[in-house]
Amino acid sequence: MIATSCAATRSDRIMRAVAAVFLGAFALTGLDNTWCAIPAAVCATFLMIGAITGWCPTDIFRNRGSSSAPNAFGFPEAKNSLSQTSRNKKTSIDA
């Protein structure tokens, strides 16, 4: 499984962790309203996981099994990166 990263900088991750702590505190204070506390706790959990690992919670919704759309010429795009390799081939001109 390929993991992508949302938070590129340390400050992004710190801000996510702070938001997760505040959202978790909101979930704990609202325990008498479970319809509000449970979604807040789930969101706080996803934010904290994203803060620690750099994982994007929006990756859940990304469709990884689809092939790429055809380009302007009607051919699908290459999935792997292209690289140039030099090959020593003898041509008929070298006779």
N, CA, C and O atoms as a Tinker XYZ file with bonds, in Angstrom:
   380  protein
     1  N      0.841000   -1.170000    0.000000    73     2
     2  CA     0.000000    0.000000    0.000000    64     1     3
     3  C      0.890000    1.239000    0.000000    63     2     4     5
     4  O      1.832000    1.337000    0.787000    81     3
     5  N      0.592000    2.161000   -0.867000    73     3     6
     6  CA     1.378000    3.373000   -0.992000    64     5     7
     7  C      0.779000    4.433000   -0.077000    63     6     8     9
     8  O     -0.411000    4.736000   -0.162000    81     7
     9  N      1.588000    4.981000    0.778000    73     7    10
    10  CA     1.104000    6.015000    1.691000    64     9    11
    11  C      1.466000    7.383000    1.144000    63    10    12    13
    12  O      2.585000    7.606000    0.681000    81    11
    13  N      0.523000    8.280000    1.200000    73    11    14
    14  CA     0.788000    9.647000    0.788000    64    13    15
    15  C      0.832000   10.530000    2.021000    63    14    16    17
    16  O      0.351000   10.156000    3.091000    81    15
    17  N      1.396000   11.667000    1.862000    73    15    18
    18  CA     1.542000   12.580000    2.981000    64    17    19
    19  C      0.809000   13.873000    2.685000    63    18    20    21
    20  O      0.980000   14.466000    1.620000    81    19
    21  N     -0.008000   14.306000    3.632000    73    19    22
    22  CA    -0.718000   15.580000    3.496000    64    21    23
    23  C      0.092000   16.705000    4.125000    63    22    24    25
    24  O      0.327000   17.739000    3.499000    81    23
    25  N      0.507000   16.501000    5.344000    73    23    26
    26  CA     1.211000   17.543000    6.076000    64    25    27
    27  C      2.688000   17.498000    5.710000    63    26    28    29
    28  O      3.408000   16.579000    6.102000    81    27
    29  N      3.122000   18.479000    4.971000    73    27    30
    30  CA     4.495000   18.468000    4.489000    64    29    31
    31  C      5.468000   19.036000    5.517000    63    30    32    33
    32  O      6.634000   18.644000    5.556000    81    31
    33  N      4.997000   19.946000    6.336000    73    31    34
    34  CA     5.911000   20.596000    7.269000    64    33    35
    35  C      5.581000   20.210000    8.706000    63    34    36    37
    36  O      4.506000   19.689000    9.003000    81    35
    37  N      6.519000   20.479000    9.565000    73    35    38
    38  CA     6.331000   20.186000   10.979000    64    37    39
    39  C      5.231000   21.051000   11.581000    63    38    40    41
    40  O      4.483000   20.590000   12.444000    81    39
    41  N      5.127000   22.289000   11.137000    73    39    42
    42  CA     4.093000   23.175000   11.693000    64    41    43
    43  C      2.692000   22.699000   11.318000    63    42    44    45
    44  O      1.757000   22.862000   12.102000    81    43
    45  N      2.533000   22.110000   10.125000    73    43    46
    46  CA     1.237000   21.542000    9.748000    64    45    47
    47  C      0.840000   20.417000   10.696000    63    46    48    49
    48  O     -0.307000   20.338000   11.135000    81    47
    49  N      1.779000   19.566000   11.001000    73    47    50
    50  CA     1.493000   18.454000   11.913000    64    49    51
    51  C      1.214000   18.945000   13.330000    63    50    52    53
    52  O      0.352000   18.399000   14.019000    81    51
    53  N      1.926000   19.952000   13.759000    73    51    54
    54  CA     1.675000   20.504000   15.102000    64    53    55
    55  C      0.288000   21.118000   15.176000    63    54    56    57
    56  O     -0.418000   20.950000   16.171000    81    55
    57  N     -0.104000   21.829000   14.127000    73    55    58
    58  CA    -1.441000   22.429000   14.124000    64    57    59
    59  C     -2.528000   21.354000   14.108000    63    58    60    61
    60  O     -3.575000   21.530000   14.732000    81    59
    61  N     -2.300000   20.269000   13.420000    73    59    62
    62  CA    -3.258000   19.159000   13.441000    64    61    63
    63  C     -3.359000   18.558000   14.831000    63    62    64    65
    64  O     -4.455000   18.242000   15.296000    81    63
    65  N     -2.232000   18.399000   15.492000    73    63    66
    66  CA    -2.253000   17.827000   16.840000    64    65    67
    67  C     -2.992000   18.745000   17.812000    63    66    68    69
    68  O     -3.764000   18.275000   18.648000    81    67
    69  N     -2.759000   20.046000   17.702000    73    67    70
    70  CA    -3.464000   20.997000   18.571000    64    69    71
    71  C     -4.960000   20.953000   18.297000    63    70    72    73
    72  O     -5.761000   20.961000   19.231000    81    71
    73  N     -5.343000   20.909000   17.030000    73    71    74
    74  CA    -6.771000   20.825000   16.679000    64    73    75
    75  C     -7.372000   19.523000   17.191000    63    74    76    77
    76  O     -8.519000   19.507000   17.637000    81    75
    77  N     -6.623000   18.443000   17.133000    73    75    78
    78  CA    -7.124000   17.159000   17.624000    64    77    79
    79  C     -7.325000   17.189000   19.131000    63    78    80    81
    80  O     -8.286000   16.610000   19.639000    81    79
    81  N     -6.439000   17.849000   19.845000    73    79    82
    82  CA    -6.594000   17.953000   21.305000    64    81    83
    83  C     -7.838000   18.765000   21.655000    63    82    84    85
    84  O     -8.607000   18.368000   22.530000    81    83
    85  N     -8.044000   19.891000   20.986000    73    83    86
    86  CA    -9.231000   20.702000   21.251000    64    85    87
    87  C    -10.510000   19.961000   20.871000    63    86    88    89
    88  O    -11.505000   20.026000   21.594000    81    87
    89  N    -10.488000   19.263000   19.746000    73    87    90
    90  CA   -11.662000   18.519000   19.328000    64    89    91
    91  C    -11.929000   17.342000   20.265000    63    90    92    93
    92  O    -13.084000   17.016000   20.540000    81    91
    93  N    -10.881000   16.715000   20.746000    73    91    94
    94  CA   -11.038000   15.643000   21.733000    64    93    95
    95  C    -11.599000   16.163000   23.051000    63    94    96    97
    96  O    -12.425000   15.505000   23.683000    81    95
    97  N    -11.148000   17.345000   23.463000    73    95    98
    98  CA   -11.698000   17.946000   24.683000    64    97    99
    99  C    -13.169000   18.290000   24.496000    63    98   100   101
   100  O    -13.971000   18.114000   25.413000    81    99
   101  N    -13.526000   18.778000   23.313000    73    99   102
   102  CA   -14.939000   19.054000   23.019000    64   101   103
   103  C    -15.765000   17.779000   23.065000    63   102   104   105
   104  O    -16.896000   17.787000   23.550000    81   103
   105  N    -15.205000   16.681000   22.560000    73   103   106
   106  CA   -15.919000   15.403000   22.587000    64   105   107
   107  C    -16.114000   14.909000   24.011000    63   106   108   109
   108  O    -17.159000   14.344000   24.334000    81   107
   109  N    -15.118000   15.116000   24.863000    73   107   110
   110  CA   -15.249000   14.678000   26.255000    64   109   111
   111  C    -16.239000   15.521000   27.040000    63   110   112   113
   112  O    -16.952000   14.998000   27.897000    81   111
   113  N    -16.296000   16.809000   26.765000    73   111   114
   114  CA   -17.245000   17.652000   27.490000    64   113   115
   115  C    -18.674000   17.447000   27.003000    63   114   116   117
   116  O    -19.624000   17.751000   27.724000    81   115
   117  N    -18.832000   16.936000   25.792000    73   115   118
   118  CA   -20.172000   16.736000   25.260000    64   117   119
   119  C    -20.648000   15.306000   25.355000    63   118   120   121
   120  O    -21.446000   14.874000   24.524000    81   119
   121  N    -20.181000   14.550000   26.349000    73   119   122
   122  CA   -20.560000   13.145000   26.458000    64   121   123
   123  C    -22.051000   12.952000   26.731000    63   122   124   125
   124  O    -22.587000   11.883000   26.439000    81   123
   125  N    -22.733000   13.956000   27.282000    73   123   126
   126  CA   -24.162000   13.813000   27.502000    64   125   127
   127  C    -24.941000   13.887000   26.186000    63   126   128   129
   128  O    -26.074000   13.412000   26.115000    81   127
   129  N    -24.350000   14.474000   25.153000    73   127   130
   130  CA   -24.927000   14.490000   23.801000    64   129   131
   131  C    -24.091000   13.579000   22.916000    63   130   132   133
   132  O    -23.137000   14.021000   22.276000    81   131
   133  N    -24.458000   12.307000   22.886000    73   131   134
   134  CA   -23.635000   11.349000   22.132000    64   133   135
   135  C    -23.680000   11.601000   20.630000    63   134   136   137
   136  O    -22.734000   11.253000   19.923000    81   135
   137  N    -24.752000   12.195000   20.130000    73   135   138
   138  CA   -24.838000   12.485000   18.706000    64   137   139
   139  C    -23.794000   13.516000   18.291000    63   138   140   141
   140  O    -23.454000   13.621000   17.113000    81   139
   141  N    -23.290000   14.270000   19.249000    73   139   142
   142  CA   -22.260000   15.280000   18.973000    64   141   143
   143  C    -20.869000   14.790000   19.399000    63   142   144   145
   144  O    -19.869000   15.117000   18.759000    81   143
   145  N    -20.813000   14.009000   20.473000    73   143   146
   146  CA   -19.525000   13.587000   21.019000    64   145   147
   147  C    -18.850000   12.515000   20.165000    63   146   148   149
   148  O    -17.631000   12.535000   19.994000    81   147
   149  N    -19.629000   11.589000   19.635000    73   147   150
   150  CA   -19.034000   10.483000   18.874000    64   149   151
   151  C    -18.391000   10.968000   17.574000    63   150   152   153
   152  O    -17.249000   10.599000   17.302000    81   151
   153  N    -19.081000   11.789000   16.750000    73   151   154
   154  CA   -18.396000   12.288000   15.545000    64   153   155
   155  C    -17.180000   13.163000   15.867000    63   154   156   157
   156  O    -16.185000   13.133000   15.142000    81   155
   157  N    -17.259000   13.934000   16.943000    73   155   158
   158  CA   -16.116000   14.765000   17.326000    64   157   159
   159  C    -14.929000   13.895000   17.736000    63   158   160   161
   160  O    -13.784000   14.212000   17.416000    81   159
   161  N    -15.200000   12.807000   18.439000    73   159   162
   162  CA   -14.122000   11.900000   18.850000    64   161   163
   163  C    -13.509000   11.196000   17.649000    63   162   164   165
   164  O    -12.294000   11.006000   17.597000    81   163
   165  N    -14.335000   10.808000   16.681000    73   163   166
   166  CA   -13.817000   10.162000   15.472000    64   165   167
   167  C    -12.945000   11.138000   14.684000    63   166   168   169
   168  O    -11.867000   10.775000   14.214000    81   167
   169  N    -13.412000   12.370000   14.543000    73   167   170
   170  CA   -12.620000   13.384000   13.827000    64   169   171
   171  C    -11.321000   13.690000   14.561000    63   170   172   173
   172  O    -10.278000   13.869000   13.932000    81   171
   173  N    -11.379000   13.752000   15.879000    73   171   174
   174  CA   -10.162000   13.997000   16.655000    64   173   175
   175  C     -9.170000   12.853000   16.478000    63   174   176   177
   176  O     -7.962000   13.078000   16.403000    81   175
   177  N     -9.682000   11.630000   16.411000    73   175   178
   178  CA    -8.808000   10.474000   16.206000    64   177   179
   179  C     -8.123000   10.543000   14.847000    63   178   180   181
   180  O     -6.916000   10.324000   14.745000    81   179
   181  N     -8.898000   10.850000   13.794000    73   179   182
   182  CA    -8.296000   10.970000   12.465000    64   181   183
   183  C     -7.293000   12.116000   12.394000    63   182   184   185
   184  O     -6.251000   11.984000   11.752000    81   183
   185  N     -7.591000   13.225000   13.038000    73   183   186
   186  CA    -6.640000   14.340000   13.046000    64   185   187
   187  C     -5.346000   13.972000   13.760000    63   186   188   189
   188  O     -4.260000   14.335000   13.308000    81   187
   189  N     -5.458000   13.254000   14.870000    73   187   190
   190  CA    -4.253000   12.861000   15.608000    64   189   191
   191  C     -3.440000   11.836000   14.823000    63   190   192   193
   192  O     -2.211000   11.894000   14.825000    81   191
   193  N     -4.106000   10.905000   14.155000    73   191   194
   194  CA    -3.381000    9.946000   13.312000    64   193   195
   195  C     -2.656000   10.683000   12.189000    63   194   196   197
   196  O     -1.506000   10.372000   11.878000    81   195
   197  N     -3.330000   11.659000   11.583000    73   195   198
   198  CA    -2.690000   12.453000   10.536000    64   197   199
   199  C     -1.548000   13.292000   11.057000    63   198   200   201
   200  O     -0.562000   13.504000   10.353000    81   199
   201  N     -1.668000   13.778000   12.295000    73   199   202
   202  CA    -0.594000   14.583000   12.877000    64   201   203
   203  C      0.633000   13.736000   13.179000    63   202   204   205
   204  O      1.762000   14.198000   13.017000    81   203
   205  N      0.422000   12.515000   13.613000    73   203   206
   206  CA     1.550000   11.662000   13.982000    64   205   207
   207  C      2.217000   11.054000   12.749000    63   206   208   209
   208  O      3.442000   11.063000   12.635000    81   207
   209  N      1.417000   10.533000   11.837000    73   207   210
   210  CA     1.986000    9.791000   10.713000    64   209   211
   211  C      2.110000   10.596000    9.433000    63   210   212   213
   212  O      2.896000   10.230000    8.559000    81   211
   213  N      1.354000   11.685000    9.293000    73   211   214
   214  CA     1.336000   12.443000    8.059000    64   213   215
   215  C      0.343000   11.899000    7.058000    63   214   216   217
   216  O      0.301000   12.356000    5.916000    81   215
   217  N     -0.465000   10.922000    7.472000    73   215   218
   218  CA    -1.457000   10.291000    6.610000    64   217   219
   219  C     -2.629000   11.232000    6.395000    63   218   220   221
   220  O     -3.016000   11.964000    7.306000    81   219
   221  N     -3.192000   11.219000    5.201000    73   219   222
   222  CA    -4.360000   12.041000    4.869000    64   221   223
   223  C     -5.639000   11.274000    5.153000    63   222   224   225
   224  O     -5.830000   10.190000    4.602000    81   223
   225  N     -6.518000   11.797000    5.991000    73   223   226
   226  CA    -7.804000   11.124000    6.171000    64   225   227
   227  C     -8.634000   11.111000    4.893000    63   226   228   229
   228  O     -9.517000   10.265000    4.750000    81   227
   229  N     -8.376000   12.018000    3.970000    73   227   230
   230  CA    -9.130000   12.026000    2.710000    64   229   231
   231  C     -8.688000   10.920000    1.765000    63   230   232   233
   232  O     -9.328000   10.708000    0.736000    81   231
   233  N     -7.599000   10.200000    2.087000    73   231   234
   234  CA    -7.177000    9.075000    1.262000    64   233   235
   235  C     -8.168000    7.922000    1.317000    63   234   236   237
   236  O     -8.134000    7.035000    0.465000    81   235
   237  N     -9.044000    7.927000    2.305000    73   235   238
   238  CA   -10.061000    6.887000    2.402000    64   237   239
   239  C    -10.966000    6.936000    1.176000    63   238   240   241
   240  O    -11.402000    5.897000    0.679000    81   239
   241  N    -11.245000    8.132000    0.694000    73   239   242
   242  CA   -12.199000    8.315000   -0.386000    64   241   243
   243  C    -11.566000    8.265000   -1.775000    63   242   244   245
   244  O    -12.283000    8.345000   -2.772000    81   243
   245  N    -10.254000    8.135000   -1.864000    73   243   246
   246  CA    -9.592000    8.106000   -3.157000    64   245   247
   247  C     -9.759000    6.735000   -3.791000    63   246   248   249
   248  O     -9.565000    5.712000   -3.134000    81   247
   249  N    -10.117000    6.716000   -5.055000    73   247   250
   250  CA   -10.304000    5.479000   -5.792000    64   249   251
   251  C     -8.971000    5.076000   -6.408000    63   250   252   253
   252  O     -8.503000    5.712000   -7.353000    81   251
   253  N     -8.367000    4.038000   -5.886000    73   251   254
   254  CA    -7.053000    3.623000   -6.366000    64   253   255
   255  C     -7.133000    2.587000   -7.477000    63   254   256   257
   256  O     -6.146000    2.361000   -8.177000    81   255
   257  N     -8.278000    1.958000   -7.651000    73   255   258
   258  CA    -8.380000    0.895000   -8.625000    64   257   259
   259  C     -8.691000    1.364000  -10.036000    63   258   260   261
   260  O     -8.687000    0.553000  -10.962000    81   259
   261  N     -8.955000    2.623000  -10.221000    73   259   262
   262  CA    -9.330000    3.090000  -11.549000    64   261   263
   263  C     -8.093000    3.342000  -12.407000    63   262   264   265
   264  O     -7.034000    3.727000  -11.912000    81   263
   265  N     -8.260000    3.116000  -13.687000    73   263   266
   266  CA    -7.159000    3.396000  -14.596000    64   265   267
   267  C     -7.205000    4.873000  -14.969000    63   266   268   269
   268  O     -8.215000    5.548000  -14.769000    81   267
   269  N     -6.119000    5.350000  -15.502000    73   267   270
   270  CA    -6.048000    6.759000  -15.845000    64   269   271
   271  C     -6.876000    7.049000  -17.091000    63   270   272   273
   272  O     -7.064000    6.182000  -17.943000    81   271
   273  N     -7.360000    8.263000  -17.181000    73   271   274
   274  CA    -8.176000    8.674000  -18.325000    64   273   275
   275  C     -7.288000    8.857000  -19.547000    63   274   276   277
   276  O     -6.117000    9.215000  -19.415000    81   275
   277  N     -7.832000    8.617000  -20.731000    73   275   278
   278  CA    -7.025000    8.808000  -21.941000    64   277   279
   279  C     -6.655000   10.281000  -22.127000    63   278   280   281
   280  O     -7.400000   11.174000  -21.723000    81   279
   281  N     -5.523000   10.515000  -22.729000    73   279   282
   282  CA    -5.077000   11.886000  -22.985000    64   281   283
   283  C     -5.710000   12.396000  -24.280000    63   282   284   285
   284  O     -6.639000   11.774000  -24.797000    81   283
   285  N     -5.229000   13.495000  -24.799000    73   283   286
   286  CA    -5.818000   14.120000  -25.987000    64   285   287
   287  C     -5.704000   13.229000  -27.225000    63   286   288   289
   288  O     -6.485000   13.374000  -28.166000    81   287
   289  N     -4.737000   12.311000  -27.230000    73   287   290
   290  CA    -4.551000   11.432000  -28.380000    64   289   291
   291  C     -5.326000   10.126000  -28.246000    63   290   292   293
   292  O     -5.329000    9.316000  -29.173000    81   291
   293  N     -5.984000    9.908000  -27.104000    73   291   294
   294  CA    -6.771000    8.699000  -26.905000    64   293   295
   295  C     -6.019000    7.549000  -26.276000    63   294   296   297
   296  O     -6.566000    6.453000  -26.155000    81   295
   297  N     -4.761000    7.770000  -25.864000    73   295   298
   298  CA    -3.974000    6.723000  -25.229000    64   297   299
   299  C     -3.958000    6.943000  -23.724000    63   298   300   301
   300  O     -3.901000    8.090000  -23.281000    81   299
   301  N     -4.008000    5.876000  -22.918000    73   299   302
   302  CA    -3.916000    6.063000  -21.470000    64   301   303
   303  C     -2.511000    6.527000  -21.074000    63   302   304   305
   304  O     -1.528000    6.193000  -21.736000    81   303
   305  N     -2.431000    7.284000  -20.007000    73   303   306
   306  CA    -1.151000    7.805000  -19.536000    64   305   307
   307  C     -0.323000    6.686000  -18.924000    63   306   308   309
   308  O     -0.867000    5.691000  -18.445000    81   307
   309  N      0.985000    6.852000  -18.939000    73   307   310
   310  CA     1.891000    5.872000  -18.350000    64   309   311
   311  C      1.797000    5.944000  -16.837000    63   310   312   313
   312  O      1.810000    7.033000  -16.263000    81   311
   313  N      1.702000    4.792000  -16.189000    73   311   314
   314  CA     1.609000    4.766000  -14.733000    64   313   315
   315  C      2.978000    4.822000  -14.084000    63   314   316   317
   316  O      3.110000    5.340000  -12.975000    81   315
   317  N      3.984000    4.308000  -14.737000    73   315   318
   318  CA     5.334000    4.310000  -14.186000    64   317   319
   319  C      6.128000    5.451000  -14.796000    63   318   320   321
   320  O      5.815000    5.932000  -15.885000    81   319
   321  N      7.149000    5.874000  -14.087000    73   319   322
   322  CA     7.989000    6.933000  -14.620000    64   321   323
   323  C      8.855000    6.379000  -15.748000    63   322   324   325
   324  O      9.253000    5.214000  -15.733000    81   323
   325  N      9.131000    7.215000  -16.696000    73   323   326
   326  CA     9.943000    6.822000  -17.835000    64   325   327
   327  C     11.398000    7.160000  -17.561000    63   326   328   329
   328  O     11.698000    8.182000  -16.944000    81   327
   329  N     12.289000    6.316000  -18.012000    73   327   330
   330  CA    13.707000    6.596000  -17.823000    64   329   331
   331  C     14.432000    6.309000  -19.124000    63   330   332   333
   332  O     14.033000    5.440000  -19.899000    81   331
   333  N     15.503000    7.054000  -19.349000    73   331   334
   334  CA    16.314000    6.837000  -20.533000    64   333   335
   335  C     17.446000    5.897000  -20.170000    63   334   336   337
   336  O     18.151000    6.094000  -19.180000    81   335
   337  N     17.603000    4.891000  -20.977000    73   335   338
   338  CA    18.731000    3.988000  -20.797000    64   337   339
   339  C     19.509000    3.946000  -22.095000    63   338   340   341
   340  O     18.938000    3.925000  -23.186000    81   339
   341  N     20.781000    3.935000  -21.959000    73   339   342
   342  CA    21.608000    3.872000  -23.169000    64   341   343
   343  C     21.879000    2.411000  -23.470000    63   342   344   345
   344  O     22.278000    1.641000  -22.596000    81   343
   345  N     21.656000    2.049000  -24.708000    73   343   346
   346  CA    21.910000    0.685000  -25.149000    64   345   347
   347  C     22.902000    0.741000  -26.303000    63   346   348   349
   348  O     22.793000    1.572000  -27.205000    81   347
   349  N     23.828000   -0.124000  -26.250000    73   347   350
   350  CA    24.823000   -0.193000  -27.318000    64   349   351
   351  C     24.291000   -1.100000  -28.414000    63   350   352   353
   352  O     24.321000   -2.325000  -28.298000    81   351
   353  N     23.812000   -0.490000  -29.462000    73   351   354
   354  CA    23.306000   -1.256000  -30.593000    64   353   355
   355  C     24.187000   -0.983000  -31.801000    63   354   356   357
   356  O     24.585000    0.156000  -32.047000    81   355
   357  N     24.480000   -2.008000  -32.532000    73   355   358
   358  CA    25.244000   -1.853000  -33.764000    64   357   359
   359  C     24.255000   -1.553000  -34.879000    63   358   360   361
   360  O     23.236000   -2.225000  -35.041000    81   359
   361  N     24.582000   -0.548000  -35.621000    73   359   362
   362  CA    23.720000   -0.198000  -36.751000    64   361   363
   363  C     24.346000   -0.694000  -38.040000    63   362   364   365
   364  O     25.520000   -1.061000  -38.076000    81   363
   365  N     23.564000   -0.699000  -39.077000    73   363   366
   366  CA    24.063000   -1.187000  -40.364000    64   365   367
   367  C     25.034000   -0.201000  -41.003000    63   366   368   369
   368  O     25.717000   -0.548000  -41.967000    81   367
   369  N     25.106000    1.007000  -40.487000    73   367   370
   370  CA    25.999000    2.043000  -41.047000    64   369   371
   371  C     27.449000    1.765000  -40.628000    63   370   372   373
   372  O     28.378000    2.197000  -41.309000    81   371
   373  N     27.649000    1.051000  -39.520000    73   371   374
   374  CA    28.994000    0.813000  -38.997000    64   373   375
   375  C     29.745000   -0.278000  -39.771000    63   374   376   377
   376  O     30.706000   -0.823000  -39.228000    81   375
   377  N     29.384000   -0.610000  -40.942000    73   375   378
   378  CA    30.022000   -1.699000  -41.684000    64   377   379
   379  C     31.385000   -1.381000  -42.203000    63   378   380
   380  O     32.015000   -2.224000  -42.842000    81   379
